[in-house]
Amino acid sequence: MTEAARRLIAYAHAERGGGTIRSSVFADNPASLAVQRKLGFDVIGRGETYSRSRNETVPILKTELAAEACAATGREDRHMVAA
């Protein structure tokens, strides 16, 4: 999963020309948070969202990949975007 996300970040950076990427994870899903942290995302807050699959409102952790980190990922994986 990390490799797919890394490629998506590189593609988004190449297409958008930079910028911050924001995301979120369910607070009770440490595996997803670990993937995001491995990619350079930082937790920037907490919140709640409705989960259709759970049919309830659940707590989330809001995350962000700063533009500088996004650019670094894009440089590392530029060859993957062209493939």
Biopython code that builds the backbone (N, CA, C, O; Angstrom):
import numpy as np
from Bio.PDB.StructureBuilder import StructureBuilder

atoms = [
    (1, "MET", "N", (0.810, -1.194, 0.000)),
    (1, "MET", "CA", (0.000, 0.000, 0.000)),
    (1, "MET", "C", (0.854, 1.259, 0.000)),
    (1, "MET", "O", (0.498, 2.253, -0.634)),
    (2, "THR", "N", (1.971, 1.223, 0.703)),
    (2, "THR", "CA", (2.833, 2.397, 0.772)),
    (2, "THR", "C", (3.348, 2.768, -0.614)),
    (2, "THR", "O", (3.385, 3.946, -0.969)),
    (3, "GLU", "N", (3.743, 1.771, -1.393)),
    (3, "GLU", "CA", (4.284, 2.037, -2.736)),
    (3, "GLU", "C", (3.233, 2.677, -3.634)),
    (3, "GLU", "O", (3.540, 3.613, -4.373)),
    (4, "ALA", "N", (2.014, 2.194, -3.582)),
    (4, "ALA", "CA", (0.935, 2.773, -4.389)),
    (4, "ALA", "C", (0.672, 4.218, -3.980)),
    (4, "ALA", "O", (0.492, 5.086, -4.834)),
    (5, "ALA", "N", (0.651, 4.473, -2.687)),
    (5, "ALA", "CA", (0.429, 5.841, -2.201)),
    (5, "ALA", "C", (1.580, 6.749, -2.596)),
    (5, "ALA", "O", (1.361, 7.902, -2.967)),
    (6, "ARG", "N", (2.798, 6.244, -2.519)),
    (6, "ARG", "CA", (3.964, 7.042, -2.912)),
    (6, "ARG", "C", (3.881, 7.433, -4.389)),
    (6, "ARG", "O", (4.197, 8.566, -4.752)),
    (7, "ARG", "N", (3.463, 6.510, -5.223)),
    (7, "ARG", "CA", (3.319, 6.811, -6.650)),
    (7, "ARG", "C", (2.210, 7.835, -6.896)),
    (7, "ARG", "O", (2.345, 8.715, -7.746)),
    (8, "LEU", "N", (1.125, 7.713, -6.152)),
    (8, "LEU", "CA", (0.030, 8.671, -6.289)),
    (8, "LEU", "C", (0.483, 10.066, -5.877)),
    (8, "LEU", "O", (0.143, 11.047, -6.540)),
    (9, "ILE", "N", (1.240, 10.166, -4.800)),
    (9, "ILE", "CA", (1.762, 11.455, -4.354)),
    (9, "ILE", "C", (2.685, 12.047, -5.413)),
    (9, "ILE", "O", (2.594, 13.236, -5.720)),
    (10, "ALA", "N", (3.569, 11.233, -5.969)),
    (10, "ALA", "CA", (4.485, 11.709, -7.009)),
    (10, "ALA", "C", (3.706, 12.199, -8.227)),
    (10, "ALA", "O", (4.030, 13.239, -8.799)),
    (11, "TYR", "N", (2.686, 11.453, -8.618)),
    (11, "TYR", "CA", (1.859, 11.844, -9.759)),
    (11, "TYR", "C", (1.134, 13.158, -9.469)),
    (11, "TYR", "O", (1.136, 14.064, -10.302)),
    (12, "ALA", "N", (0.518, 13.265, -8.300)),
    (12, "ALA", "CA", (-0.212, 14.476, -7.939)),
    (12, "ALA", "C", (0.721, 15.681, -7.919)),
    (12, "ALA", "O", (0.359, 16.759, -8.389)),
    (13, "HIS", "N", (1.913, 15.498, -7.377)),
    (13, "HIS", "CA", (2.867, 16.603, -7.325)),
    (13, "HIS", "C", (3.271, 17.020, -8.742)),
    (13, "HIS", "O", (3.355, 18.213, -9.031)),
    (14, "ALA", "N", (3.517, 16.064, -9.612)),
    (14, "ALA", "CA", (3.911, 16.369, -10.989)),
    (14, "ALA", "C", (2.786, 17.073, -11.747)),
    (14, "ALA", "O", (3.043, 17.989, -12.528)),
    (15, "GLU", "N", (1.552, 16.652, -11.522)),
    (15, "GLU", "CA", (0.411, 17.233, -12.234)),
    (15, "GLU", "C", (-0.015, 18.583, -11.675)),
    (15, "GLU", "O", (-0.389, 19.477, -12.433)),
    (16, "ARG", "N", (0.039, 18.738, -10.359)),
    (16, "ARG", "CA", (-0.435, 19.966, -9.712)),
    (16, "ARG", "C", (0.674, 20.993, -9.540)),
    (16, "ARG", "O", (0.403, 22.177, -9.336)),
    (17, "GLY", "N", (1.898, 20.552, -9.621)),
    (17, "GLY", "CA", (3.000, 21.480, -9.439)),
    (17, "GLY", "C", (3.262, 21.834, -7.991)),
    (17, "GLY", "O", (3.778, 22.916, -7.708)),
    (18, "GLY", "N", (2.926, 20.970, -7.087)),
    (18, "GLY", "CA", (3.234, 21.203, -5.671)),
    (18, "GLY", "C", (1.984, 21.388, -4.844)),
    (18, "GLY", "O", (0.868, 21.144, -5.303)),
    (19, "GLY", "N", (2.189, 21.819, -3.628)),
    (19, "GLY", "CA", (1.074, 22.051, -2.724)),
    (19, "GLY", "C", (1.009, 20.999, -1.633)),
    (19, "GLY", "O", (1.640, 19.945, -1.704)),
    (20, "THR", "N", (0.239, 21.320, -0.645)),
    (20, "THR", "CA", (0.055, 20.455, 0.504)),
    (20, "THR", "C", (-1.056, 19.448, 0.216)),
    (20, "THR", "O", (-2.061, 19.786, -0.409)),
    (21, "ILE", "N", (-0.872, 18.219, 0.672)),
    (21, "ILE", "CA", (-1.896, 17.184, 0.526)),
    (21, "ILE", "C", (-2.480, 16.910, 1.905)),
    (21, "ILE", "O", (-1.747, 16.665, 2.863)),
    (22, "ARG", "N", (-3.797, 16.954, 1.996)),
    (22, "ARG", "CA", (-4.483, 16.687, 3.260)),
    (22, "ARG", "C", (-5.259, 15.385, 3.146)),
    (22, "ARG", "O", (-5.795, 15.044, 2.092)),
    (23, "SER", "N", (-5.304, 14.665, 4.267)),
    (23, "SER", "CA", (-5.996, 13.385, 4.295)),
    (23, "SER", "C", (-6.540, 13.166, 5.704)),
    (23, "SER", "O", (-6.468, 14.049, 6.558)),
    (24, "SER", "N", (-7.080, 11.985, 5.927)),
    (24, "SER", "CA", (-7.515, 11.610, 7.274)),
    (24, "SER", "C", (-7.546, 10.093, 7.369)),
    (24, "SER", "O", (-7.574, 9.389, 6.359)),
    (25, "VAL", "N", (-7.539, 9.612, 8.595)),
    (25, "VAL", "CA", (-7.648, 8.174, 8.859)),
    (25, "VAL", "C", (-8.600, 7.981, 10.031)),
    (25, "VAL", "O", (-8.724, 8.848, 10.896)),
    (26, "PHE", "N", (-9.267, 6.836, 10.047)),
    (26, "PHE", "CA", (-10.065, 6.512, 11.219)),
    (26, "PHE", "C", (-9.121, 6.390, 12.411)),
    (26, "PHE", "O", (-8.057, 5.781, 12.300)),
    (27, "ALA", "N", (-9.494, 6.949, 13.520)),
    (27, "ALA", "CA", (-8.632, 6.951, 14.705)),
    (27, "ALA", "C", (-8.332, 5.543, 15.199)),
    (27, "ALA", "O", (-7.312, 5.321, 15.851)),
    (28, "ASP", "N", (-9.210, 4.590, 14.896)),
    (28, "ASP", "CA", (-8.989, 3.215, 15.351)),
    (28, "ASP", "C", (-8.311, 2.346, 14.286)),
    (28, "ASP", "O", (-8.426, 1.121, 14.312)),
    (29, "ASN", "N", (-7.604, 2.989, 13.348)),
    (29, "ASN", "CA", (-6.933, 2.246, 12.288)),
    (29, "ASN", "C", (-5.434, 2.596, 12.278)),
    (29, "ASN", "O", (-4.986, 3.377, 11.438)),
    (30, "PRO", "N", (-4.667, 2.024, 13.203)),
    (30, "PRO", "CA", (-3.248, 2.374, 13.295)),
    (30, "PRO", "C", (-2.438, 1.970, 12.062)),
    (30, "PRO", "O", (-1.414, 2.591, 11.778)),
    (31, "ALA", "N", (-2.869, 0.952, 11.329)),
    (31, "ALA", "CA", (-2.128, 0.538, 10.134)),
    (31, "ALA", "C", (-2.160, 1.635, 9.067)),
    (31, "ALA", "O", (-1.134, 1.927, 8.452)),
    (32, "SER", "N", (-3.309, 2.235, 8.847)),
    (32, "SER", "CA", (-3.411, 3.319, 7.861)),
    (32, "SER", "C", (-2.601, 4.528, 8.298)),
    (32, "SER", "O", (-1.956, 5.179, 7.476)),
    (33, "LEU", "N", (-2.632, 4.827, 9.578)),
    (33, "LEU", "CA", (-1.837, 5.941, 10.078)),
    (33, "LEU", "C", (-0.347, 5.658, 9.906)),
    (33, "LEU", "O", (0.422, 6.565, 9.587)),
    (34, "ALA", "N", (0.060, 4.421, 10.113)),
    (34, "ALA", "CA", (1.471, 4.052, 9.935)),
    (34, "ALA", "C", (1.910, 4.247, 8.490)),
    (34, "ALA", "O", (3.023, 4.709, 8.241)),
    (35, "VAL", "N", (1.052, 3.902, 7.535)),
    (35, "VAL", "CA", (1.376, 4.115, 6.122)),
    (35, "VAL", "C", (1.559, 5.603, 5.854)),
    (35, "VAL", "O", (2.530, 6.009, 5.215)),
    (36, "GLN", "N", (0.628, 6.411, 6.342)),
    (36, "GLN", "CA", (0.734, 7.847, 6.109)),
    (36, "GLN", "C", (1.990, 8.432, 6.759)),
    (36, "GLN", "O", (2.672, 9.259, 6.154)),
    (37, "ARG", "N", (2.291, 8.019, 7.954)),
    (37, "ARG", "CA", (3.500, 8.522, 8.618)),
    (37, "ARG", "C", (4.754, 8.115, 7.852)),
    (37, "ARG", "O", (5.694, 8.901, 7.735)),
    (38, "LYS", "N", (4.772, 6.898, 7.333)),
    (38, "LYS", "CA", (5.913, 6.438, 6.547)),
    (38, "LYS", "C", (6.111, 7.309, 5.303)),
    (38, "LYS", "O", (7.235, 7.492, 4.837)),
    (39, "LEU", "N", (5.018, 7.838, 4.777)),
    (39, "LEU", "CA", (5.070, 8.703, 3.603)),
    (39, "LEU", "C", (5.391, 10.149, 3.948)),
    (39, "LEU", "O", (5.598, 10.969, 3.053)),
    (40, "GLY", "N", (5.435, 10.470, 5.238)),
    (40, "GLY", "CA", (5.781, 11.825, 5.645)),
    (40, "GLY", "C", (4.632, 12.678, 6.144)),
    (40, "GLY", "O", (4.825, 13.855, 6.447)),
    (41, "PHE", "N", (3.438, 12.106, 6.235)),
    (41, "PHE", "CA", (2.291, 12.862, 6.735)),
    (41, "PHE", "C", (2.432, 13.110, 8.232)),
    (41, "PHE", "O", (2.977, 12.283, 8.963)),
    (42, "ASP", "N", (1.936, 14.257, 8.674)),
    (42, "ASP", "CA", (1.884, 14.603, 10.095)),
    (42, "ASP", "C", (0.427, 14.712, 10.524)),
    (42, "ASP", "O", (-0.423, 15.149, 9.749)),
    (43, "VAL", "N", (0.142, 14.313, 11.760)),
    (43, "VAL", "CA", (-1.198, 14.495, 12.314)),
    (43, "VAL", "C", (-1.339, 15.967, 12.684)),
    (43, "VAL", "O", (-0.509, 16.515, 13.409)),
    (44, "ILE", "N", (-2.401, 16.604, 12.179)),
    (44, "ILE", "CA", (-2.597, 18.031, 12.435)),
    (44, "ILE", "C", (-3.864, 18.322, 13.231)),
    (44, "ILE", "O", (-4.130, 19.473, 13.575)),
    (45, "GLY", "N", (-4.645, 17.290, 13.523)),
    (45, "GLY", "CA", (-5.857, 17.522, 14.292)),
    (45, "GLY", "C", (-6.734, 16.288, 14.373)),
    (45, "GLY", "O", (-6.412, 15.217, 13.857)),
    (46, "ARG", "N", (-7.843, 16.485, 15.038)),
    (46, "ARG", "CA", (-8.832, 15.420, 15.201)),
    (46, "ARG", "C", (-10.176, 15.918, 14.704)),
    (46, "ARG", "O", (-10.394, 17.121, 14.563)),
    (47, "GLY", "N", (-11.061, 14.991, 14.445)),
    (47, "GLY", "CA", (-12.399, 15.353, 14.003)),
    (47, "GLY", "C", (-13.292, 14.135, 14.015)),
    (47, "GLY", "O", (-12.966, 13.110, 14.613)),
    (48, "GLU", "N", (-14.423, 14.261, 13.346)),
    (48, "GLU", "CA", (-15.358, 13.155, 13.203)),
    (48, "GLU", "C", (-15.887, 13.174, 11.780)),
    (48, "GLU", "O", (-15.955, 14.222, 11.138)),
    (49, "THR", "N", (-16.255, 12.011, 11.304)),
    (49, "THR", "CA", (-16.883, 11.900, 9.992)),
    (49, "THR", "C", (-17.865, 10.734, 10.012)),
    (49, "THR", "O", (-17.752, 9.810, 10.818)),
    (50, "TYR", "N", (-18.812, 10.806, 9.119)),
    (50, "TYR", "CA", (-19.762, 9.708, 9.023)),
    (50, "TYR", "C", (-19.159, 8.602, 8.176)),
    (50, "TYR", "O", (-18.684, 8.854, 7.068)),
    (51, "SER", "N", (-19.176, 7.387, 8.687)),
    (51, "SER", "CA", (-18.706, 6.218, 7.944)),
    (51, "SER", "C", (-19.923, 5.457, 7.438)),
    (51, "SER", "O", (-20.703, 4.917, 8.222)),
    (52, "ARG", "N", (-20.072, 5.423, 6.144)),
    (52, "ARG", "CA", (-21.207, 4.723, 5.558)),
    (52, "ARG", "C", (-21.138, 3.219, 5.840)),
    (52, "ARG", "O", (-22.156, 2.587, 6.124)),
    (53, "SER", "N", (-19.918, 2.649, 5.759)),
    (53, "SER", "CA", (-19.798, 1.205, 5.980)),
    (53, "SER", "C", (-20.085, 0.814, 7.426)),
    (53, "SER", "O", (-20.566, -0.286, 7.697)),
    (54, "ARG", "N", (-19.786, 1.722, 8.347)),
    (54, "ARG", "CA", (-20.063, 1.441, 9.765)),
    (54, "ARG", "C", (-21.430, 1.957, 10.201)),
    (54, "ARG", "O", (-21.928, 1.607, 11.271)),
    (55, "ASN", "N", (-22.026, 2.795, 9.358)),
    (55, "ASN", "CA", (-23.323, 3.393, 9.649)),
    (55, "ASN", "C", (-23.322, 4.165, 10.964)),
    (55, "ASN", "O", (-24.253, 4.079, 11.765)),
    (56, "GLU", "N", (-22.241, 4.924, 11.159)),
    (56, "GLU", "CA", (-22.136, 5.738, 12.366)),
    (56, "GLU", "C", (-21.064, 6.812, 12.181)),
    (56, "GLU", "O", (-20.239, 6.735, 11.271)),
    (57, "THR", "N", (-21.091, 7.790, 13.039)),
    (57, "THR", "CA", (-20.056, 8.813, 13.061)),
    (57, "THR", "C", (-18.864, 8.270, 13.834)),
    (57, "THR", "O", (-19.018, 7.716, 14.923)),
    (58, "VAL", "N", (-17.664, 8.436, 13.258)),
    (58, "VAL", "CA", (-16.460, 7.886, 13.871)),
    (58, "VAL", "C", (-15.393, 8.973, 14.011)),
    (58, "VAL", "O", (-15.357, 9.917, 13.222)),
    (59, "PRO", "N", (-14.527, 8.836, 15.015)),
    (59, "PRO", "CA", (-13.434, 9.798, 15.167)),
    (59, "PRO", "C", (-12.356, 9.572, 14.110)),
    (59, "PRO", "O", (-12.063, 8.438, 13.732)),
    (60, "ILE", "N", (-11.777, 10.670, 13.647)),
    (60, "ILE", "CA", (-10.700, 10.605, 12.658)),
    (60, "ILE", "C", (-9.505, 11.424, 13.136)),
    (60, "ILE", "O", (-9.623, 12.295, 13.998)),
    (61, "LEU", "N", (-8.363, 11.118, 12.553)),
    (61, "LEU", "CA", (-7.167, 11.933, 12.715)),
    (61, "LEU", "C", (-6.931, 12.618, 11.377)),
    (61, "LEU", "O", (-6.851, 11.956, 10.342)),
    (62, "LYS", "N", (-6.820, 13.936, 11.397)),
    (62, "LYS", "CA", (-6.557, 14.704, 10.180)),
    (62, "LYS", "C", (-5.050, 14.744, 9.968)),
    (62, "LYS", "O", (-4.287, 14.984, 10.903)),
    (63, "THR", "N", (-4.632, 14.508, 8.739)),
    (63, "THR", "CA", (-3.206, 14.460, 8.433)),
    (63, "THR", "C", (-2.885, 15.388, 7.268)),
    (63, "THR", "O", (-3.760, 15.810, 6.512)),
    (64, "GLU", "N", (-1.584, 15.689, 7.153)),
    (64, "GLU", "CA", (-1.149, 16.606, 6.117)),
    (64, "GLU", "C", (0.268, 16.257, 5.685)),
    (64, "GLU", "O", (1.119, 15.932, 6.513)),
    (65, "LEU", "N", (0.509, 16.328, 4.392)),
    (65, "LEU", "CA", (1.849, 16.180, 3.835)),
    (65, "LEU", "C", (2.230, 17.549, 3.303)),
    (65, "LEU", "O", (1.675, 18.016, 2.308)),
    (66, "ALA", "N", (3.180, 18.189, 3.970)),
    (66, "ALA", "CA", (3.586, 19.541, 3.595)),
    (66, "ALA", "C", (4.116, 19.571, 2.171)),
    (66, "ALA", "O", (4.628, 18.571, 1.668)),
    (67, "ALA", "N", (3.990, 20.710, 1.535)),
    (67, "ALA", "CA", (4.422, 20.862, 0.143)),
    (67, "ALA", "C", (5.878, 20.451, -0.043)),
    (67, "ALA", "O", (6.222, 19.838, -1.054)),
    (68, "GLU", "N", (6.739, 20.781, 0.921)),
    (68, "GLU", "CA", (8.161, 20.435, 0.810)),
    (68, "GLU", "C", (8.354, 18.919, 0.814)),
    (68, "GLU", "O", (9.159, 18.392, 0.046)),
    (69, "ALA", "N", (7.624, 18.226, 1.667)),
    (69, "ALA", "CA", (7.714, 16.767, 1.724)),
    (69, "ALA", "C", (7.130, 16.147, 0.463)),
    (69, "ALA", "O", (7.632, 15.140, -0.035)),
    (70, "CYS", "N", (6.071, 16.754, -0.045)),
    (70, "CYS", "CA", (5.457, 16.281, -1.282)),
    (70, "CYS", "C", (6.443, 16.431, -2.431)),
    (70, "CYS", "O", (6.556, 15.542, -3.275)),
    (71, "ALA", "N", (7.149, 17.543, -2.465)),
    (71, "ALA", "CA", (8.142, 17.765, -3.521)),
    (71, "ALA", "C", (9.262, 16.742, -3.428)),
    (71, "ALA", "O", (9.741, 16.253, -4.451)),
    (72, "ALA", "N", (9.684, 16.414, -2.214)),
    (72, "ALA", "CA", (10.746, 15.423, -2.032)),
    (72, "ALA", "C", (10.295, 14.060, -2.537)),
    (72, "ALA", "O", (11.062, 13.349, -3.185)),
    (73, "THR", "N", (9.063, 13.697, -2.243)),
    (73, "THR", "CA", (8.527, 12.425, -2.730)),
    (73, "THR", "C", (8.463, 12.436, -4.246)),
    (73, "THR", "O", (8.770, 11.433, -4.890)),
    (74, "GLY", "N", (8.071, 13.550, -4.812)),
    (74, "GLY", "CA", (8.005, 13.669, -6.265)),
    (74, "GLY", "C", (9.362, 13.518, -6.912)),
    (74, "GLY", "O", (9.471, 12.886, -7.963)),
    (75, "ARG", "N", (10.401, 14.079, -6.317)),
    (75, "ARG", "CA", (11.751, 13.951, -6.865)),
    (75, "ARG", "C", (12.233, 12.513, -6.783)),
    (75, "ARG", "O", (12.850, 12.005, -7.720)),
    (76, "GLU", "N", (11.954, 11.856, -5.666)),
    (76, "GLU", "CA", (12.398, 10.475, -5.471)),
    (76, "GLU", "C", (11.747, 9.527, -6.460)),
    (76, "GLU", "O", (12.362, 8.549, -6.885)),
    (77, "ASP", "N", (10.510, 9.810, -6.826)),
    (77, "ASP", "CA", (9.747, 8.861, -7.630)),
    (77, "ASP", "C", (9.404, 9.378, -9.020)),
    (77, "ASP", "O", (8.490, 8.854, -9.657)),
    (78, "ARG", "N", (10.108, 10.383, -9.503)),
    (78, "ARG", "CA", (9.795, 10.960, -10.807)),
    (78, "ARG", "C", (9.834, 9.901, -11.911)),
    (78, "ARG", "O", (9.021, 9.934, -12.836)),
    (79, "HIS", "N", (10.782, 8.960, -11.813)),
    (79, "HIS", "CA", (10.868, 7.928, -12.836)),
    (79, "HIS", "C", (9.648, 7.027, -12.856)),
    (79, "HIS", "O", (9.319, 6.458, -13.896)),
    (80, "MET", "N", (8.973, 6.890, -11.723)),
    (80, "MET", "CA", (7.773, 6.043, -11.662)),
    (80, "MET", "C", (6.596, 6.697, -12.376)),
    (80, "MET", "O", (5.765, 6.010, -12.971)),
    (81, "VAL", "N", (6.525, 8.035, -12.317)),
    (81, "VAL", "CA", (5.421, 8.741, -12.943)),
    (81, "VAL", "C", (5.488, 8.572, -14.455)),
    (81, "VAL", "O", (4.458, 8.420, -15.112)),
    (82, "ALA", "N", (6.681, 8.598, -15.001)),
    (82, "ALA", "CA", (6.849, 8.491, -16.452)),
    (82, "ALA", "C", (6.573, 7.071, -16.953)),
    (82, "ALA", "O", (6.291, 6.870, -18.134)),
    (83, "ALA", "N", (6.653, 6.112, -16.072)),
    (83, "ALA", "CA", (6.498, 4.708, -16.486)),
    (83, "ALA", "C", (5.082, 4.383, -16.909)),
    (83, "ALA", "O", (4.795, 3.246, -17.283)),
]
sb = StructureBuilder()
sb.init_structure("model")
sb.init_model(0)
sb.init_chain("A")
sb.init_seg("    ")
for serial, (resi, resn, name, xyz) in enumerate(atoms, 1):
    if name == "N":
        sb.init_residue(resn, " ", resi, " ")
    sb.init_atom(name, np.array(xyz, "f"), 0.0, 1.0, " ", f" {name:<3s}", serial, name[0])
structure = sb.get_structure()
